[in-house]
Amino acid sequence: MSAKIISICLPKGGVGKTTTAVNLAASLAIAEKKTLLIDADPFGASAMYLGFTPERIKAGMAEVFNFTHSLDFASHKTELEYLDFVPSNVNTIQRDEKFTKIAENRVVLKNAIKGAAEKYEYIIIDCPPVMRGIVANALTASTSVLMPVKSGNFSLEAISKLFKYVEYIKEIANPTLKIEGIVMTMYESNTKVTEISERELKLRYNKFLFKTYIPRNQMVMESTFYGKPAILYNVNANVSMAYLELAYEIINKYQKG
């Protein structure tokens, strides 16, 4: 059975894309689903999040896109038995320029992922906040797109842009691409901005909204200092439980077909 490939994507920074990618992947692994997390963001925050310092990285997306190593070789074991990780490893300006140039060919990642798609149940791709190059690659290779949204008008505008971009990718490269859903992140109940954002989201995108929302919790930032997903740092925290709920919401959706 081929993997469900989910891109975590939104053309806006600071909405919790990497936090969601890492913690969703970790939660799927906790649920004993064989999962691969790919860091397609040249900034490389997922590696920091998982405690992968440069000396621990043998290869990454930079080498995969340079055709010097396979995705399989660039995969690293993590603390979780069911979770493997491919870092970006784009660690110099020269590499960044080359990576960006090769990413203009939108099928590079799709071709690189083919073998891995047979080994894993879920592949999660952490995308940068742009709509070109590597994101076109990720969406061309993906089954679906998950959009993390922080309360506030700018995130709503970014969703609208991404919906249009998804339609464009469907037309030119991946006709079966679906919207996995929209998840509210850094959620603070009883605030005016949350209330307005939630109302607008329900008005425009109700059928795409996940039931689970991810609460704001400083513990998420703490866990990054220790190089651990939230669930390994503090399993009982509300944010850890929320990501686990999100994972099960996705699993149940696929089991129902």
N, C-alpha and C positions, 0 to 999 in steps of 0.2 A: 504494500500500500504506500502511495506517495505522500510525502509530508504536506501538511498545511503550512503554507509560507505566508507569514503575516508581517507586513511592513508597519513599523510604528512611525507615523509621519504627520507633520504639520509645518507649513512654512512660517513658523514663528518660534523664536527662542523662548526659553523660560517657562514652558508649559508642562514639563515633566516627561519629555520623550525618553531620555536615557533611563530615568528612574523607573518609568513604566516598562521599558524594554527589558531591563535587568531583572526587575522584580516579578514581572509576568513570566519570563523564562524560568526563573528560579522556582516560582510557584507551580508551573507546569511540571518541572522536574521533581518537586516534592510530591506531586500527584502521580509520580512514576510514569510520566510521559517522556519518552526519549526526545530531548530538545537540544537544538543548536542555536546559540545566540551569535549573530554576526554583527560586528560593529562597522557599519558602512559610513560612519561620520569621521572624516579625517581628524577631527579634534580628539578622538580616542577616549572619551570619558568613560565608556563601558569598561575598559581595561582597568582604569583607576578604581572604578566602583567594585570590581571583582578582585582587586589586590594584585593585578598583573603589572609589576614594574618592568621597565624596558629589558632588563637582563633576563627576565623569565619568558620573554616572547621570542620564539624561534623564527616565526614568520607570521604574516597577516594578509589583509586585503591588498596591501601595497604590492606584495609578491604575487598574489593571485592575479591581480590586474596587469602585472608586468609579465605574466606567463612564465615565471621562474619556478613557482611552486604550486602544487594543487591545493584546493580547498581542504582536502583531507589532511595534508601535511601541515597546513596552517591552523588546524583545529587543536585546541588545548583542553586538557581535562580540568575540571573545576572541583571545588570541595563537594559538590553534589554529584552523586553517582550518575544521575540521568541528564546532567547538563554539561555540554561541551561549548567551547567559546572560540570564535575567530576574531582576534583584535584587528583594528585598522592598520596599526604599525606605520602610519604615514607620519614619520617623525622628523622630516626635514622639509624646507621650502621646495627643494628640487623634487623630492618625492611627491609632494602635494601637487605641484604643477603637472608632473607626469601622470599622476593618478587622475587628476581632473581631466586631462587631455584624453586618456584612454577611455574614461567613463562617458565620453561623448558617443561612443559606440554602445548603444543601450542594451545589447544582448550579452555582454561580457559576463555579467553576474549570472544570468539565466543559464548560460552554458557551463559556468564553473560549478553551479549548484546541482547539476543533474544527478551526479553520483550520490551526493549527500541526501538528496530528496528521497532516496530509497532506504536510507539508514535511520532516518529520524521520523518521529510522528509530527513534530512541530519545529519549524525554523522561524525564529524571530529576528527581524532586521531593524537595527537602530539607525534611523536616517537623519541626515543634517537638515536644518530648517531652510531648505531651498526647493525649487521646483525645476530641476534640470540635471544633467549629468548622472551622478550616482543615484539620485532619487528616481530618475527615469529608469535606470538599471534595476533598482529594487522593485519598482512597481511592475516592470516587465516580467520579472521573475516570480512575482507574488501571486498567491491565491486571493489575498484580501489586504485591506488597509485598515489599521486601527488608529483613530485620531484622539490623542489626549488633549483635553481642553481645560485651560484654567479660566476661572470666572473673570469676565471682563470683555468688553466689546471687541478688542483687537483679535482675540481668539476666534470670535464669531466670524469676523471678516476672513480670517485665515482658513476656516472650514469651507466657506463659500468658494475661495480660490482653489482649494484642494479638490473639492467636488468637481470643479470644471477641469482641473488637470487630470483627474482620474478618467473622466469622459474622453479626454484627448488621448491618453495612453491606451484606453480600450479601443479607440478607433484605429490607432496606428500600430499597436504592438501586442496588446493582451486583452482580447475581447471577453475573456471569462473573469477578469478582475472584478472583485466585489468589495463593498464597504463592509468591513467586519463590525464596525460600530464606533460610537463616540463615547469616550469615558471622561467624566469630570474629575479633574485632579486638583490637589491643594484645596479641597472643598472645605469651606467654613460655613456651617449652618448659621442661620439667624443674622446674616449680614445683608445689607441692601444690594450690594453688587452681585452676590450669589443668587439672591432672589430674582433679580432682573435677568441675569445670565441664564438661569434655569428656565425661566418663563420663555425667553427668546428661543432657547434650544428646543424646548418642547413644542413651541409654535412652528419652528422651521424643520426640525430634524427628529421629531419624536420617535419614529419607527427605527431610527439608528441608535438611539440612546441605550447604553447599558444600564441595567438596574443598579449595578454596583457603582459607587462613587468612591474616590480615593481621598481620605481626609488629609488635611494639612497636619503634618507632624514633624517636629524638628529631629526626631529620632532617625528619620530617613537620611538627613544630612550627616548625623553622627555616624551612622553605619558605613558611610562612604570612607570616613577616615580610617576605619578598621578593615576596609577592603572586603566588605561582606554585604550580600543582599539583606534587606530588612528582616526577612524571615529567619535568617541564620543569626542575626544580631539580637533580635528580640521577637520571638515567635508570637508572644501574646499581645504585642502592640496592635492598636486598631488598624494601622496602615498595613501591617503584615497580613492581618486577617482579610483586609479589603482586597489586596492583590491575590490572595488565595481564592477568594470569592469570585473575582474577575476571571481567574484561570478556569474555575469550575463552570462559570457561565459560558465560556467559550467551548470547553470540552463537551458540555451538555448539548450545545447547539449543533456541534458536529456529529455527536452520537445520534441525534434525532434526524440527521441527514438534511 
